[in-house]
Amino acid sequence: MNTFRFRALPEWSIHVLVWTLLVIKDVADMYYNPTYPVPKTAIATYWLLVIGYTSISAGAFYGSIFLVARPLLTGPLSWRQYGWAMGGLLTTMLGIISWRYILEMHLFKPVLGFDNYSRNKALTTAWFIRNSVFYYADYITYGLLYTFIKRHFINEQLRRETEQARTSAELAFLRSQLNPHFLFNTINDIYALVYCKSEEAPRALLKLSELLRYVLHEARHDYVLLARELDYLHSLIDLQRIGAKDNLYVEYQLQGSINGQMIAPLLLVSFVENAFKHGVVSDPQHPICLTLNLTRTTLDFQLNNRKNQQHKDHTGGIGLANVKRRLELLYPGQHRLEVIDHPIDYRINLHLDL
């Protein structure tokens, strides 16, 4: 059975509808209650007058959105942002005054015969400027309110989407990486170490405990210390090495210093997990190559692994699409992801502005 669903109208269509209704209302008001005498037979004149004045109001409204509010929402507030906003305000006011002068003095009066100042005996340039600023200041205020309220709702929506994506990633990670097959095999390996009274048993059990603690507790936060994320990676590699009976070859390089940087949890792990699942891990000539380049504000992550052509894990995983979505939500405009999928190997290049 087909169901009908209402879809939200595009934002531009709402703007067109609102301004159209305002034009119709103003035409009706001017036609039936004219402030200045205009022949009622010249209905086109009323439409042209209202459309002209509405264009000034729209200029004030959208000028405040794009020239005044936008600089204040493009990053941390600073004197530079305030300077751009003030410049945008002056530009908006200058545009309003100039456009009003062109319409009234060079179109309405000579072409339509409409003189808005026939009863004003004190018309001066200063009066015209003050009147324009006073009359259209409301529309500038409306534009600012619209922008900041809209940004509030967008941020709230992004926060909810980020929370949902993070929760989904955690659940998917537990289902894929820490699935019962992986967990039971690791426990069996640790049991074998204990049975043989191996000195590696306590360390292996500790690594498993750290991994579980991180996923179930610390990874619930939006951001964690990069040092903790890398500790998790080390524990994951160690546990994989136990399961592979030390037949695991990983080259890990860390360039730069860890100094309190923060990162979204379980982000880098997704790529490493997929390399273990779908890559060749037991060839010393082609190890999994993992490289991190750190600065105080950036991270460059490279991962390269040979593809395992004989065996592919079909249990699923977080998936590249999920990781891309998390990056879009958590690092908008602050990341660059390159995926190189060759027939033989698989490469990931990720740049993050932390």
NUKOLDO-226397 format. One line per 2 residues: number of its first residue (from 1); for each residue x, y, z of C-alpha. Coordinates in nm, 3 decimals. Example, Ala and Ser with C-alpha at 12.3 -4.5 7.8 and 13.67 -1.06 7.14 Angstrom:
<recs>
1> 1.230/-0.450/0.780  1.367/-0.106/0.714
</recs>
This chain:
<recs>
1> 0.000/0.000/0.000  0.144/0.335/-0.102
3> 0.158/0.606/0.161  0.160/0.980/0.097
5> 0.417/1.183/0.284  0.440/1.558/0.308
7> 0.783/1.692/0.225  0.920/2.013/0.366
9> 0.918/2.296/0.115  1.257/2.429/0.001
11> 1.363/2.737/0.193  1.370/2.959/-0.117
13> 1.004/2.881/-0.189  0.908/2.998/0.160
15> 1.086/3.328/0.098  0.911/3.372/-0.238
17> 0.573/3.299/-0.080  0.625/3.543/0.210
19> 0.741/3.832/-0.009  0.461/3.766/-0.259
21> 0.199/3.784/0.016  0.354/4.107/0.146
23> 0.339/4.260/-0.202  -0.027/4.162/-0.244
25> -0.116/4.301/0.099  0.063/4.631/0.036
27> -0.097/4.671/-0.307  -0.441/4.619/-0.154
29> -0.371/4.867/0.128  -0.236/5.131/-0.108
31> -0.520/5.087/-0.358  -0.807/5.113/-0.108
33> -0.642/5.353/0.139  -0.396/5.561/-0.063
35> -0.175/5.799/0.132  -0.110/6.007/-0.177
37> -0.350/6.049/-0.471  -0.285/5.804/-0.751
39> -0.551/5.735/-1.017  -0.728/5.415/-0.920
41> -0.751/5.322/-1.283  -0.371/5.288/-1.293
43> -0.362/4.957/-1.108  -0.027/4.872/-1.270
45> 0.117/5.180/-1.100  0.024/5.042/-0.759
47> 0.194/4.713/-0.840  0.510/4.881/-0.963
49> 0.526/5.109/-0.660  0.480/4.825/-0.411
51> 0.727/4.597/-0.590  0.982/4.878/-0.590
53> 0.946/4.953/-0.220  0.941/4.581/-0.141
55> 1.271/4.542/-0.324  1.422/4.799/-0.086
57> 1.288/4.608/0.215  1.421/4.280/0.072
59> 1.760/4.443/0.016  1.770/4.548/0.382
61> 1.661/4.201/0.495  1.903/3.996/0.284
63> 2.184/4.248/0.316  2.177/4.202/0.693
65> 2.179/3.824/0.645  2.474/3.800/0.408
67> 2.678/4.109/0.494  2.616/4.162/0.867
69> 2.520/3.831/1.029  2.733/3.592/0.821
71> 3.071/3.740/0.927  2.968/3.689/1.290
73> 2.894/3.318/1.227  3.204/3.214/1.031
75> 3.430/3.141/1.327  3.532/3.251/1.675
77> 3.429/3.611/1.735  3.715/3.857/1.700
79> 3.768/4.221/1.616  3.808/4.118/1.253
81> 3.461/3.960/1.247  3.310/4.268/1.411
83> 3.487/4.487/1.158  3.346/4.286/0.865
85> 2.999/4.302/1.020  3.017/4.679/1.061
87> 3.142/4.713/0.705  2.853/4.496/0.591
89> 2.606/4.712/0.783  2.738/5.031/0.622
91> 2.732/4.866/0.279  2.373/4.753/0.333
93> 2.260/5.100/0.441  2.440/5.263/0.149
95> 2.276/5.019/-0.090  1.930/5.086/0.058
97> 1.968/5.463/0.039  2.106/5.455/-0.315
99> 1.840/5.216/-0.445  1.561/5.416/-0.282
101> 1.691/5.738/-0.437  1.712/5.579/-0.783
103> 1.359/5.440/-0.760  1.188/5.750/-0.622
105> 1.374/6.020/-0.812  1.443/5.849/-1.145
107> 1.152/5.605/-1.187  0.852/5.674/-0.965
109> 0.842/6.052/-1.010  0.934/6.102/-1.377
111> 0.787/5.779/-1.520  0.492/5.688/-1.293
113> 0.408/6.042/-1.182  0.431/5.945/-0.814
115> 0.600/6.203/-0.593  0.652/6.069/-0.242
117> 0.771/6.409/-0.120  0.518/6.648/-0.267
119> 0.404/6.742/0.084  0.748/6.746/0.239
121> 0.885/7.100/0.235  1.197/7.014/0.438
123> 1.342/6.752/0.202  1.721/6.753/0.229
125> 1.993/6.495/0.174  2.043/6.456/0.549
127> 1.669/6.411/0.605  1.651/6.153/0.324
129> 1.937/5.951/0.473  1.794/5.962/0.827
131> 1.448/5.866/0.702  1.585/5.573/0.503
133> 1.787/5.444/0.798  1.495/5.482/1.037
135> 1.235/5.329/0.805  1.436/5.021/0.697
137> 1.617/4.951/1.024  1.335/4.713/1.115
139> 1.406/4.494/0.811  1.775/4.480/0.899
141> 1.677/4.368/1.248  1.442/4.106/1.103
143> 1.725/3.970/0.887  1.958/3.943/1.185
145> 1.694/3.771/1.398  1.610/3.532/1.115
147> 1.976/3.439/1.066  2.058/3.378/1.431
149> 1.737/3.186/1.498  1.795/2.974/1.188
151> 2.155/2.907/1.293  2.033/2.802/1.638
153> 1.796/2.544/1.488  2.064/2.422/1.244
155> 2.314/2.376/1.528  2.053/2.194/1.733
157> 1.974/1.965/1.439  2.345/1.899/1.380
159> 2.389/1.821/1.749  2.109/1.565/1.735
161> 2.242/1.414/1.414  2.591/1.397/1.561
163> 2.458/1.224/1.871  2.263/0.975/1.660
165> 2.562/0.912/1.432  2.793/0.862/1.729
167> 2.549/0.622/1.895  2.501/0.429/1.571
169> 2.877/0.411/1.522  2.928/0.276/1.872
171> 2.659/0.010/1.829  2.785/-0.085/1.483
173> 3.139/-0.101/1.615  3.037/-0.334/1.897
175> 2.848/-0.556/1.652  3.136/-0.572/1.404
177> 3.468/-0.532/1.583  3.369/-0.679/1.916
179> 3.137/-0.940/1.774  3.109/-1.269/1.965
181> 3.337/-1.446/1.718  3.619/-1.199/1.779
183> 3.559/-1.184/2.154  3.538/-1.561/2.204
185> 3.849/-1.625/1.996  4.040/-1.367/2.199
187> 3.920/-1.520/2.527  4.021/-1.866/2.403
189> 4.364/-1.735/2.309  4.403/-1.580/2.653
191> 4.285/-1.906/2.812  4.553/-2.093/2.619
193> 4.814/-1.849/2.747  4.689/-1.896/3.103
195> 4.684/-2.276/3.064  5.045/-2.270/2.943
197> 5.132/-2.029/3.223  5.258/-1.780/2.971
199> 5.382/-1.447/3.099  5.181/-1.281/2.819
201> 4.845/-1.385/2.968  4.808/-1.100/3.221
203> 4.907/-0.840/2.960  4.663/-0.983/2.706
205> 4.379/-0.982/2.958  4.464/-0.624/3.052
207> 4.456/-0.517/2.687  4.114/-0.673/2.640
209> 3.989/-0.499/2.954  4.120/-0.163/2.834
211> 3.956/-0.210/2.495  3.617/-0.291/2.645
213> 3.638/-0.006/2.896  3.719/0.247/2.625
215> 3.435/0.141/2.396  3.171/0.113/2.666
217> 3.258/0.422/2.870  3.504/0.677/2.732
219> 3.387/0.655/2.370  3.045/0.783/2.471
221> 3.185/1.138/2.480  3.181/1.361/2.172
223> 3.558/1.405/2.185  3.835/1.224/2.369
225> 4.205/1.275/2.413  4.397/1.168/2.106
227> 4.634/0.985/2.337  4.348/0.762/2.455
229> 4.238/0.691/2.097  4.593/0.586/2.007
231> 4.618/0.373/2.322  4.305/0.198/2.204
233> 4.466/0.139/1.864  4.770/-0.017/2.034
235> 4.548/-0.247/2.242  4.353/-0.348/1.932
237> 4.672/-0.432/1.744  4.803/-0.634/2.037
239> 4.482/-0.834/2.061  4.485/-0.899/1.687
241> 4.844/-1.017/1.722  4.732/-1.264/1.991
243> 4.459/-1.398/1.762  4.709/-1.429/1.476
245> 4.956/-1.618/1.696  5.213/-1.338/1.646
247> 5.174/-1.381/1.271  5.063/-1.020/1.231
249> 5.275/-0.758/1.057  5.197/-0.394/1.117
251> 5.430/-0.100/1.063  5.327/0.190/1.284
253> 5.487/0.534/1.272  5.399/0.838/1.478
255> 5.555/1.168/1.378  5.502/1.469/1.600
257> 5.414/1.495/1.966  5.092/1.420/2.151
259> 5.010/1.727/2.356  4.647/1.727/2.467
261> 4.487/1.711/2.119  4.126/1.597/2.106
263> 3.955/1.378/1.847  3.617/1.214/1.788
265> 3.632/0.862/1.934  3.641/0.547/1.720
267> 3.718/0.747/1.407  4.062/0.617/1.315
269> 3.974/0.274/1.452  3.718/0.225/1.175
271> 3.987/0.226/0.906  4.224/0.000/1.102
273> 3.943/-0.243/1.176  3.860/-0.271/0.806
275> 4.228/-0.330/0.725  4.236/-0.624/0.968
277> 3.912/-0.765/0.828  3.977/-0.735/0.457
279> 4.354/-0.705/0.427  4.655/-0.931/0.425
281> 4.799/-0.934/0.777  5.047/-1.225/0.770
283> 5.283/-1.121/0.488  5.606/-0.965/0.623
285> 5.685/-0.834/0.274  5.357/-0.638/0.262
287> 5.264/-0.534/0.616  4.979/-0.303/0.708
289> 5.138/0.043/0.708  4.994/0.294/0.952
291> 5.139/0.648/0.971  5.028/0.948/1.175
293> 5.170/1.300/1.140  5.073/1.529/1.425
295> 5.092/1.900/1.498  4.912/2.091/1.772
297> 4.617/2.160/1.540  4.628/1.899/1.260
299> 4.643/1.525/1.209  4.737/1.341/0.890
301> 4.652/0.972/0.889  4.768/0.729/0.621
303> 4.680/0.360/0.607  4.792/0.116/0.338
305> 4.716/-0.257/0.323  4.721/-0.535/0.067
307> 4.380/-0.683/-0.014  4.305/-1.039/0.089
309> 4.179/-1.194/-0.233  4.110/-1.539/-0.082
311> 3.901/-1.436/0.215  3.665/-1.151/0.291
313> 3.481/-1.098/0.615  3.108/-1.067/0.548
315> 3.007/-0.981/0.904  2.994/-0.613/0.811
317> 3.144/-0.312/0.978  3.094/0.052/1.039
319> 3.149/0.112/0.669  3.309/0.393/0.475
321> 2.976/0.573/0.423  2.920/0.591/0.798
323> 3.270/0.727/0.858  3.224/0.990/0.587
325> 2.897/1.099/0.747  3.059/1.129/1.088
327> 3.335/1.340/0.939  3.078/1.567/0.775
329> 2.896/1.614/1.105  3.194/1.639/1.339
331> 3.447/1.814/1.114  3.252/2.026/0.862
333> 3.504/2.204/0.642  3.783/2.073/0.864
335> 3.872/1.743/0.700  3.989/1.593/0.374
337> 3.942/1.222/0.305  4.099/1.040/0.012
339> 4.019/0.673/-0.054  4.233/0.492/-0.311
341> 4.091/0.152/-0.397  4.334/-0.037/-0.620
343> 4.283/-0.398/-0.730  4.576/-0.507/-0.516
345> 4.586/-0.266/-0.223  4.375/-0.018/-0.035
347> 4.484/0.325/0.087  4.334/0.586/0.316
349> 4.458/0.944/0.344  4.281/1.155/0.604
351> 4.358/1.512/0.709  4.186/1.659/1.016
353> 4.194/2.007/1.163  4.175/1.924/1.531
</recs>
